[in-house]
């Protein structure tokens, strides 16, 4: 998907998948990885990614409610992830 700019993955992922997404999506600006328990992202994925586009967020319990908040101009997980990415000084 060469034109993809934003992607959120929930569930168990591995570092190979993360690397492949980053490599094969050259326009990707933000990759959000959700986790259920802090410190456990799945298999060999580490929170210490070297790529500024990767952001880790606690899993959203109410995806529909989160989507509605975003549609109303409130903060949703995309806004939260963008803020985290910008805090790192990357744009």
Biopython code that builds the backbone (N, CA, C, O; Angstrom):
import numpy as np
from Bio.PDB.StructureBuilder import StructureBuilder

atoms = [
    (1, "UNK", "N", (0.834, -1.172, 0.000)),
    (1, "UNK", "CA", (0.000, 0.000, 0.000)),
    (1, "UNK", "C", (0.887, 1.247, 0.000)),
    (1, "UNK", "O", (1.094, 1.855, 1.050)),
    (2, "UNK", "N", (1.392, 1.619, -1.120)),
    (2, "UNK", "CA", (2.368, 2.710, -1.180)),
    (2, "UNK", "C", (1.817, 4.092, -0.831)),
    (2, "UNK", "O", (2.600, 4.987, -0.513)),
    (3, "UNK", "N", (0.505, 4.297, -0.878)),
    (3, "UNK", "CA", (-0.059, 5.614, -0.582)),
    (3, "UNK", "C", (-0.586, 5.735, 0.850)),
    (3, "UNK", "O", (-1.056, 6.802, 1.244)),
    (4, "UNK", "N", (-0.514, 4.664, 1.624)),
    (4, "UNK", "CA", (-1.033, 4.664, 2.991)),
    (4, "UNK", "C", (-0.258, 5.647, 3.863)),
    (4, "UNK", "O", (0.973, 5.647, 3.853)),
    (5, "UNK", "N", (-0.977, 6.491, 4.623)),
    (5, "UNK", "CA", (-0.311, 7.465, 5.491)),
    (5, "UNK", "C", (-0.484, 7.175, 6.979)),
    (5, "UNK", "O", (0.373, 7.549, 7.779)),
    (6, "UNK", "N", (-1.571, 6.520, 7.362)),
    (6, "UNK", "CA", (-1.853, 6.236, 8.770)),
    (6, "UNK", "C", (-2.364, 4.800, 8.903)),
    (6, "UNK", "O", (-3.188, 4.348, 8.109)),
    (7, "UNK", "N", (-1.863, 4.093, 9.916)),
    (7, "UNK", "CA", (-2.291, 2.723, 10.154)),
    (7, "UNK", "C", (-2.270, 2.457, 11.647)),
    (7, "UNK", "O", (-1.312, 2.807, 12.337)),
    (8, "UNK", "N", (-3.332, 1.833, 12.143)),
    (8, "UNK", "CA", (-3.397, 1.418, 13.551)),
    (8, "UNK", "C", (-3.585, -0.092, 13.579)),
    (8, "UNK", "O", (-4.460, -0.629, 12.900)),
    (9, "UNK", "N", (-2.758, -0.774, 14.368)),
    (9, "UNK", "CA", (-2.838, -2.224, 14.506)),
    (9, "UNK", "C", (-3.124, -2.579, 15.958)),
    (9, "UNK", "O", (-2.436, -2.134, 16.877)),
    (10, "UNK", "N", (-4.148, -3.386, 16.137)),
    (10, "UNK", "CA", (-4.484, -3.889, 17.466)),
    (10, "UNK", "C", (-4.303, -5.395, 17.442)),
    (10, "UNK", "O", (-4.613, -6.041, 16.441)),
    (11, "UNK", "N", (-3.819, -5.946, 18.504)),
    (11, "UNK", "CA", (-3.589, -7.377, 18.554)),
    (11, "UNK", "C", (-2.106, -7.664, 18.632)),
    (11, "UNK", "O", (-1.288, -6.756, 18.778)),
    (12, "UNK", "N", (-1.776, -8.914, 18.533)),
    (12, "UNK", "CA", (-0.385, -9.325, 18.651)),
    (12, "UNK", "C", (0.321, -9.115, 17.322)),
    (12, "UNK", "O", (-0.102, -9.637, 16.290)),
    (13, "UNK", "N", (1.396, -8.348, 17.360)),
    (13, "UNK", "CA", (2.226, -8.124, 16.179)),
    (13, "UNK", "C", (3.651, -8.512, 16.525)),
    (13, "UNK", "O", (3.986, -8.688, 17.696)),
    (14, "UNK", "N", (4.486, -8.645, 15.515)),
    (14, "UNK", "CA", (5.895, -8.919, 15.776)),
    (14, "UNK", "C", (6.746, -7.868, 15.079)),
    (14, "UNK", "O", (6.253, -7.110, 14.243)),
    (15, "UNK", "N", (8.011, -7.829, 15.424)),
    (15, "UNK", "CA", (8.901, -6.807, 14.882)),
    (15, "UNK", "C", (9.048, -6.935, 13.368)),
    (15, "UNK", "O", (9.201, -5.932, 12.672)),
    (16, "UNK", "N", (9.004, -8.145, 12.865)),
    (16, "UNK", "CA", (9.103, -8.359, 11.418)),
    (16, "UNK", "C", (7.956, -7.651, 10.693)),
    (16, "UNK", "O", (8.175, -7.026, 9.655)),
    (17, "UNK", "N", (6.735, -7.743, 11.229)),
    (17, "UNK", "CA", (5.593, -7.066, 10.634)),
    (17, "UNK", "C", (5.768, -5.556, 10.696)),
    (17, "UNK", "O", (5.520, -4.864, 9.708)),
    (18, "UNK", "N", (6.188, -5.042, 11.832)),
    (18, "UNK", "CA", (6.407, -3.604, 11.985)),
    (18, "UNK", "C", (7.428, -3.128, 10.963)),
    (18, "UNK", "O", (7.199, -2.130, 10.280)),
    (19, "UNK", "N", (8.542, -3.822, 10.849)),
    (19, "UNK", "CA", (9.586, -3.437, 9.895)),
    (19, "UNK", "C", (9.076, -3.468, 8.464)),
    (19, "UNK", "O", (9.392, -2.586, 7.665)),
    (20, "UNK", "N", (8.283, -4.490, 8.141)),
    (20, "UNK", "CA", (7.768, -4.617, 6.776)),
    (20, "UNK", "C", (6.797, -3.480, 6.447)),
    (20, "UNK", "O", (6.853, -2.912, 5.356)),
    (21, "UNK", "N", (5.914, -3.150, 7.382)),
    (21, "UNK", "CA", (4.983, -2.044, 7.167)),
    (21, "UNK", "C", (5.753, -0.749, 6.936)),
    (21, "UNK", "O", (5.445, -0.001, 6.008)),
    (22, "UNK", "N", (6.744, -0.481, 7.769)),
    (22, "UNK", "CA", (7.536, 0.744, 7.630)),
    (22, "UNK", "C", (8.289, 0.781, 6.308)),
    (22, "UNK", "O", (8.421, 1.842, 5.698)),
    (23, "UNK", "N", (8.775, -0.349, 5.870)),
    (23, "UNK", "CA", (9.532, -0.426, 4.622)),
    (23, "UNK", "C", (8.628, -0.311, 3.394)),
    (23, "UNK", "O", (8.971, 0.381, 2.435)),
    (24, "UNK", "N", (7.482, -0.980, 3.418)),
    (24, "UNK", "CA", (6.649, -1.072, 2.227)),
    (24, "UNK", "C", (5.592, 0.028, 2.117)),
    (24, "UNK", "O", (4.849, 0.072, 1.137)),
    (25, "UNK", "N", (5.518, 0.897, 3.091)),
    (25, "UNK", "CA", (4.579, 2.021, 3.053)),
    (25, "UNK", "C", (5.391, 3.314, 3.141)),
    (25, "UNK", "O", (5.463, 3.920, 4.210)),
    (26, "UNK", "N", (5.998, 3.740, 2.042)),
    (26, "UNK", "CA", (6.924, 4.875, 2.073)),
    (26, "UNK", "C", (6.292, 6.202, 2.489)),
    (26, "UNK", "O", (7.007, 7.100, 2.935)),
    (27, "UNK", "N", (5.000, 6.348, 2.358)),
    (27, "UNK", "CA", (4.327, 7.593, 2.738)),
    (27, "UNK", "C", (3.744, 7.536, 4.146)),
    (27, "UNK", "O", (3.104, 8.486, 4.597)),
    (28, "UNK", "N", (3.965, 6.432, 4.831)),
    (28, "UNK", "CA", (3.406, 6.267, 6.168)),
    (28, "UNK", "C", (3.945, 7.351, 7.099)),
    (28, "UNK", "O", (5.155, 7.535, 7.228)),
    (29, "UNK", "N", (3.028, 8.059, 7.739)),
    (29, "UNK", "CA", (3.384, 9.105, 8.692)),
    (29, "UNK", "C", (3.220, 8.641, 10.132)),
    (29, "UNK", "O", (3.905, 9.127, 11.031)),
    (30, "UNK", "N", (2.301, 7.690, 10.346)),
    (30, "UNK", "CA", (2.000, 7.278, 11.708)),
    (30, "UNK", "C", (1.556, 5.827, 11.745)),
    (30, "UNK", "O", (0.629, 5.434, 11.037)),
    (31, "UNK", "N", (2.220, 5.034, 12.571)),
    (31, "UNK", "CA", (1.856, 3.643, 12.815)),
    (31, "UNK", "C", (1.559, 3.513, 14.303)),
    (31, "UNK", "O", (2.460, 3.613, 15.137)),
    (32, "UNK", "N", (0.286, 3.288, 14.629)),
    (32, "UNK", "CA", (-0.135, 3.157, 16.017)),
    (32, "UNK", "C", (-0.221, 1.674, 16.348)),
    (32, "UNK", "O", (-0.874, 0.906, 15.642)),
    (33, "UNK", "N", (0.442, 1.282, 17.427)),
    (33, "UNK", "CA", (0.373, -0.089, 17.921)),
    (33, "UNK", "C", (-0.286, -0.050, 19.286)),
    (33, "UNK", "O", (0.193, 0.625, 20.196)),
    (34, "UNK", "N", (-1.380, -0.774, 19.425)),
    (34, "UNK", "CA", (-2.102, -0.841, 20.696)),
    (34, "UNK", "C", (-1.584, -2.005, 21.528)),
    (34, "UNK", "O", (-1.168, -3.033, 20.995)),
    (35, "UNK", "N", (-1.616, -1.827, 22.819)),
    (35, "UNK", "CA", (-1.274, -2.920, 23.729)),
    (35, "UNK", "C", (-2.311, -2.960, 24.838)),
    (35, "UNK", "O", (-2.890, -1.936, 25.200)),
    (36, "UNK", "N", (-2.537, -4.138, 25.365)),
    (36, "UNK", "CA", (-3.503, -4.298, 26.458)),
    (36, "UNK", "C", (-2.849, -4.114, 27.813)),
    (36, "UNK", "O", (-3.448, -3.555, 28.732)),
    (37, "UNK", "N", (-1.614, -4.586, 27.932)),
    (37, "UNK", "CA", (-0.885, -4.507, 29.183)),
    (37, "UNK", "C", (0.429, -3.782, 28.908)),
    (37, "UNK", "O", (1.169, -4.165, 28.001)),
    (38, "UNK", "N", (0.719, -2.759, 29.668)),
    (38, "UNK", "CA", (1.962, -2.016, 29.479)),
    (38, "UNK", "C", (3.151, -2.952, 29.549)),
    (38, "UNK", "O", (3.244, -3.797, 30.439)),
    (39, "UNK", "N", (4.046, -2.794, 28.613)),
    (39, "UNK", "CA", (5.232, -3.629, 28.583)),
    (39, "UNK", "C", (5.067, -4.890, 27.758)),
    (39, "UNK", "O", (6.044, -5.592, 27.499)),
    (40, "UNK", "N", (3.832, -5.190, 27.337)),
    (40, "UNK", "CA", (3.634, -6.371, 26.507)),
    (40, "UNK", "C", (2.955, -5.960, 25.215)),
    (40, "UNK", "O", (1.757, -5.682, 25.194)),
    (41, "UNK", "N", (3.715, -5.925, 24.153)),
    (41, "UNK", "CA", (3.181, -5.563, 22.846)),
    (41, "UNK", "C", (2.986, -6.781, 21.974)),
    (41, "UNK", "O", (2.237, -6.744, 20.998)),
    (42, "UNK", "N", (3.648, -7.840, 22.319)),
    (42, "UNK", "CA", (3.521, -9.049, 21.518)),
    (42, "UNK", "C", (4.855, -9.483, 20.988)),
    (42, "UNK", "O", (5.627, -8.685, 20.456)),
    (43, "UNK", "N", (5.109, -10.724, 21.136)),
    (43, "UNK", "CA", (6.316, -11.373, 20.640)),
    (43, "UNK", "C", (7.558, -10.524, 20.881)),
    (43, "UNK", "O", (7.905, -10.257, 22.032)),
    (44, "UNK", "N", (8.228, -10.100, 19.824)),
    (44, "UNK", "CA", (9.524, -9.432, 19.972)),
    (44, "UNK", "C", (9.459, -7.924, 19.742)),
    (44, "UNK", "O", (10.495, -7.297, 19.524)),
    (45, "UNK", "N", (8.277, -7.334, 19.783)),
    (45, "UNK", "CA", (8.147, -5.900, 19.545)),
    (45, "UNK", "C", (8.539, -5.155, 20.814)),
    (45, "UNK", "O", (8.095, -5.488, 21.913)),
    (46, "UNK", "N", (9.370, -4.155, 20.641)),
    (46, "UNK", "CA", (9.855, -3.389, 21.774)),
    (46, "UNK", "C", (9.345, -1.958, 21.694)),
    (46, "UNK", "O", (9.215, -1.397, 20.605)),
    (47, "UNK", "N", (9.058, -1.371, 22.848)),
    (47, "UNK", "CA", (8.630, 0.026, 22.863)),
    (47, "UNK", "C", (9.750, 0.965, 22.438)),
    (47, "UNK", "O", (9.494, 2.139, 22.167)),
    (48, "UNK", "N", (10.961, 0.486, 22.376)),
    (48, "UNK", "CA", (12.089, 1.335, 21.983)),
    (48, "UNK", "C", (12.342, 1.230, 20.482)),
    (48, "UNK", "O", (13.400, 0.774, 20.048)),
    (49, "UNK", "N", (11.367, 1.653, 19.707)),
    (49, "UNK", "CA", (11.508, 1.672, 18.254)),
    (49, "UNK", "C", (12.416, 2.832, 17.855)),
    (49, "UNK", "O", (12.434, 3.873, 18.512)),
    (50, "UNK", "N", (13.157, 2.646, 16.788)),
    (50, "UNK", "CA", (14.029, 3.713, 16.301)),
    (50, "UNK", "C", (13.324, 4.626, 15.308)),
    (50, "UNK", "O", (13.883, 5.649, 14.912)),
    (51, "UNK", "N", (12.130, 4.283, 14.907)),
    (51, "UNK", "CA", (11.403, 5.057, 13.909)),
    (51, "UNK", "C", (10.381, 5.965, 14.599)),
    (51, "UNK", "O", (9.532, 5.492, 15.353)),
    (52, "UNK", "N", (10.470, 7.264, 14.336)),
    (52, "UNK", "CA", (9.589, 8.232, 14.986)),
    (52, "UNK", "C", (8.118, 8.056, 14.610)),
    (52, "UNK", "O", (7.244, 8.586, 15.295)),
    (53, "UNK", "N", (7.834, 7.329, 13.542)),
    (53, "UNK", "CA", (6.450, 7.138, 13.094)),
    (53, "UNK", "C", (5.686, 6.136, 13.946)),
    (53, "UNK", "O", (4.458, 6.087, 13.880)),
    (54, "UNK", "N", (6.383, 5.337, 14.744)),
    (54, "UNK", "CA", (5.747, 4.296, 15.548)),
    (54, "UNK", "C", (5.368, 4.858, 16.922)),
    (54, "UNK", "O", (6.210, 5.381, 17.652)),
    (55, "UNK", "N", (4.081, 4.733, 17.250)),
    (55, "UNK", "CA", (3.570, 5.213, 18.531)),
    (55, "UNK", "C", (2.808, 4.069, 19.199)),
    (55, "UNK", "O", (2.012, 3.385, 18.556)),
    (56, "UNK", "N", (3.054, 3.871, 20.476)),
    (56, "UNK", "CA", (2.377, 2.839, 21.258)),
    (56, "UNK", "C", (1.313, 3.494, 22.124)),
    (56, "UNK", "O", (1.572, 4.498, 22.787)),
    (57, "UNK", "N", (0.120, 2.924, 22.116)),
    (57, "UNK", "CA", (-0.977, 3.443, 22.937)),
    (57, "UNK", "C", (-1.666, 2.298, 23.666)),
    (57, "UNK", "O", (-1.768, 1.179, 23.162)),
    (58, "UNK", "N", (-2.132, 2.614, 24.863)),
    (58, "UNK", "CA", (-2.965, 1.652, 25.594)),
    (58, "UNK", "C", (-4.211, 1.394, 24.759)),
    (58, "UNK", "O", (-4.770, 2.324, 24.178)),
    (59, "UNK", "N", (-4.641, 0.165, 24.695)),
    (59, "UNK", "CA", (-5.805, -0.212, 23.897)),
    (59, "UNK", "C", (-7.037, 0.579, 24.304)),
    (59, "UNK", "O", (-7.256, 0.856, 25.483)),
    (60, "UNK", "N", (-7.832, 0.935, 23.315)),
    (60, "UNK", "CA", (-9.070, 1.670, 23.534)),
    (60, "UNK", "C", (-10.177, 0.664, 23.840)),
    (60, "UNK", "O", (-10.397, -0.273, 23.073)),
    (61, "UNK", "N", (-10.868, 0.859, 24.952)),
    (61, "UNK", "CA", (-11.916, -0.105, 25.314)),
    (61, "UNK", "C", (-13.196, 0.099, 24.510)),
    (61, "UNK", "O", (-13.931, -0.857, 24.265)),
    (62, "UNK", "N", (-13.467, 1.322, 24.104)),
    (62, "UNK", "CA", (-14.686, 1.630, 23.362)),
    (62, "UNK", "C", (-14.316, 2.263, 22.023)),
    (62, "UNK", "O", (-14.284, 3.488, 21.901)),
    (63, "UNK", "N", (-14.040, 1.437, 21.029)),
    (63, "UNK", "CA", (-13.614, 1.955, 19.725)),
    (63, "UNK", "C", (-14.674, 2.836, 19.080)),
    (63, "UNK", "O", (-14.346, 3.858, 18.477)),
    (64, "UNK", "N", (-15.951, 2.448, 19.200)),
    (64, "UNK", "CA", (-17.017, 3.253, 18.616)),
    (64, "UNK", "C", (-17.104, 4.615, 19.289)),
    (64, "UNK", "O", (-17.230, 5.636, 18.612)),
    (65, "UNK", "N", (-17.039, 4.637, 20.610)),
    (65, "UNK", "CA", (-17.067, 5.895, 21.350)),
    (65, "UNK", "C", (-15.868, 6.769, 21.021)),
    (65, "UNK", "O", (-15.989, 7.990, 20.923)),
    (66, "UNK", "N", (-14.713, 6.141, 20.852)),
    (66, "UNK", "CA", (-13.503, 6.870, 20.493)),
    (66, "UNK", "C", (-13.657, 7.484, 19.103)),
    (66, "UNK", "O", (-13.275, 8.633, 18.879)),
    (67, "UNK", "N", (-14.220, 6.711, 18.171)),
    (67, "UNK", "CA", (-14.453, 7.202, 16.811)),
    (67, "UNK", "C", (-15.435, 8.377, 16.841)),
    (67, "UNK", "O", (-15.217, 9.386, 16.171)),
    (68, "UNK", "N", (-16.516, 8.246, 17.619)),
    (68, "UNK", "CA", (-17.496, 9.332, 17.724)),
    (68, "UNK", "C", (-16.861, 10.601, 18.282)),
    (68, "UNK", "O", (-17.141, 11.698, 17.799)),
    (69, "UNK", "N", (-16.014, 10.462, 19.291)),
    (69, "UNK", "CA", (-15.338, 11.626, 19.870)),
    (69, "UNK", "C", (-14.504, 12.325, 18.799)),
    (69, "UNK", "O", (-14.532, 13.551, 18.692)),
    (70, "UNK", "N", (-13.774, 11.561, 18.017)),
    (70, "UNK", "CA", (-12.976, 12.138, 16.942)),
    (70, "UNK", "C", (-13.827, 12.814, 15.888)),
    (70, "UNK", "O", (-13.465, 13.878, 15.384)),
    (71, "UNK", "N", (-14.950, 12.213, 15.551)),
    (71, "UNK", "CA", (-15.853, 12.788, 14.553)),
    (71, "UNK", "C", (-16.454, 14.106, 15.038)),
    (71, "UNK", "O", (-16.826, 14.964, 14.236)),
    (72, "UNK", "N", (-16.543, 14.255, 16.355)),
    (72, "UNK", "CA", (-17.070, 15.499, 16.939)),
    (72, "UNK", "C", (-15.975, 16.534, 17.201)),
    (72, "UNK", "O", (-16.240, 17.589, 17.778)),
    (73, "UNK", "N", (-14.769, 16.238, 16.783)),
    (73, "UNK", "CA", (-13.672, 17.177, 16.961)),
    (73, "UNK", "C", (-12.968, 17.062, 18.293)),
    (73, "UNK", "O", (-12.117, 17.887, 18.625)),
    (74, "UNK", "N", (-13.320, 16.035, 19.065)),
    (74, "UNK", "CA", (-12.657, 15.818, 20.347)),
    (74, "UNK", "C", (-11.428, 14.942, 20.132)),
    (74, "UNK", "O", (-11.165, 14.473, 19.024)),
    (75, "UNK", "N", (-10.697, 14.736, 21.195)),
    (75, "UNK", "CA", (-9.480, 13.934, 21.080)),
    (75, "UNK", "C", (-9.814, 12.450, 20.976)),
    (75, "UNK", "O", (-10.513, 11.895, 21.823)),
    (76, "UNK", "N", (-9.308, 11.827, 19.935)),
    (76, "UNK", "CA", (-9.414, 10.379, 19.765)),
    (76, "UNK", "C", (-7.996, 9.821, 19.735)),
    (76, "UNK", "O", (-7.038, 10.565, 19.941)),
    (77, "UNK", "N", (-7.850, 8.535, 19.483)),
    (77, "UNK", "CA", (-6.498, 7.965, 19.545)),
    (77, "UNK", "C", (-5.593, 8.498, 18.443)),
    (77, "UNK", "O", (-4.376, 8.537, 18.621)),
    (78, "UNK", "N", (-6.152, 8.908, 17.313)),
    (78, "UNK", "CA", (-5.308, 9.494, 16.264)),
    (78, "UNK", "C", (-4.693, 10.807, 16.726)),
    (78, "UNK", "O", (-3.506, 11.052, 16.512)),
    (79, "UNK", "N", (-5.500, 11.647, 17.357)),
    (79, "UNK", "CA", (-5.005, 12.934, 17.863)),
    (79, "UNK", "C", (-3.960, 12.693, 18.951)),
    (79, "UNK", "O", (-2.922, 13.355, 18.975)),
    (80, "UNK", "N", (-4.232, 11.755, 19.843)),
    (80, "UNK", "CA", (-3.283, 11.419, 20.899)),
    (80, "UNK", "C", (-1.959, 10.949, 20.303)),
    (80, "UNK", "O", (-0.892, 11.393, 20.727)),
    (81, "UNK", "N", (-2.026, 10.054, 19.323)),
    (81, "UNK", "CA", (-0.810, 9.516, 18.698)),
    (81, "UNK", "C", (-0.036, 10.610, 17.967)),
    (81, "UNK", "O", (1.192, 10.650, 18.040)),
    (82, "UNK", "N", (-0.737, 11.495, 17.264)),
    (82, "UNK", "CA", (-0.069, 12.610, 16.567)),
    (82, "UNK", "C", (0.658, 13.503, 17.567)),
    (82, "UNK", "O", (1.789, 13.926, 17.325)),
    (83, "UNK", "N", (0.004, 13.787, 18.689)),
    (83, "UNK", "CA", (0.624, 14.637, 19.720)),
    (83, "UNK", "C", (1.896, 13.993, 20.261)),
    (83, "UNK", "O", (2.906, 14.670, 20.453)),
    (84, "UNK", "N", (1.849, 12.693, 20.503)),
    (84, "UNK", "CA", (3.029, 11.978, 20.997)),
    (84, "UNK", "C", (4.151, 12.051, 19.974)),
    (84, "UNK", "O", (5.304, 12.308, 20.320)),
    (85, "UNK", "N", (3.807, 11.826, 18.718)),
    (85, "UNK", "CA", (4.814, 11.872, 17.649)),
    (85, "UNK", "C", (5.440, 13.254, 17.559)),
    (85, "UNK", "O", (6.658, 13.378, 17.438)),
    (86, "UNK", "N", (4.612, 14.298, 17.618)),
    (86, "UNK", "CA", (5.109, 15.674, 17.537)),
    (86, "UNK", "C", (5.973, 16.036, 18.737)),
    (86, "UNK", "O", (6.923, 16.808, 18.605)),
    (87, "UNK", "N", (5.653, 15.487, 19.906)),
    (87, "UNK", "CA", (6.438, 15.729, 21.109)),
    (87, "UNK", "C", (7.876, 15.266, 20.923)),
    (87, "UNK", "O", (8.812, 15.832, 21.489)),
    (88, "UNK", "N", (8.025, 14.224, 20.117)),
    (88, "UNK", "CA", (9.367, 13.705, 19.845)),
    (88, "UNK", "C", (10.145, 14.596, 18.887)),
    (88, "UNK", "O", (11.326, 14.356, 18.633)),
    (89, "UNK", "N", (9.489, 15.625, 18.355)),
    (89, "UNK", "CA", (10.171, 16.541, 17.452)),
    (89, "UNK", "C", (10.157, 16.088, 16.005)),
    (89, "UNK", "O", (10.941, 16.582, 15.195)),
    (90, "UNK", "N", (9.280, 15.160, 15.671)),
    (90, "UNK", "CA", (9.206, 14.652, 14.295)),
    (90, "UNK", "C", (7.938, 15.160, 13.635)),
    (90, "UNK", "O", (6.892, 15.269, 14.273)),
    (91, "UNK", "N", (8.036, 15.454, 12.413)),
    (91, "UNK", "CA", (6.879, 15.846, 11.603)),
    (91, "UNK", "C", (7.041, 15.363, 10.203)),
    (91, "UNK", "O", (6.169, 15.594, 9.365)),
]
sb = StructureBuilder()
sb.init_structure("model")
sb.init_model(0)
sb.init_chain("A")
sb.init_seg("    ")
for serial, (resi, resn, name, xyz) in enumerate(atoms, 1):
    if name == "N":
        sb.init_residue(resn, " ", resi, " ")
    sb.init_atom(name, np.array(xyz, "f"), 0.0, 1.0, " ", f" {name:<3s}", serial, name[0])
structure = sb.get_structure()
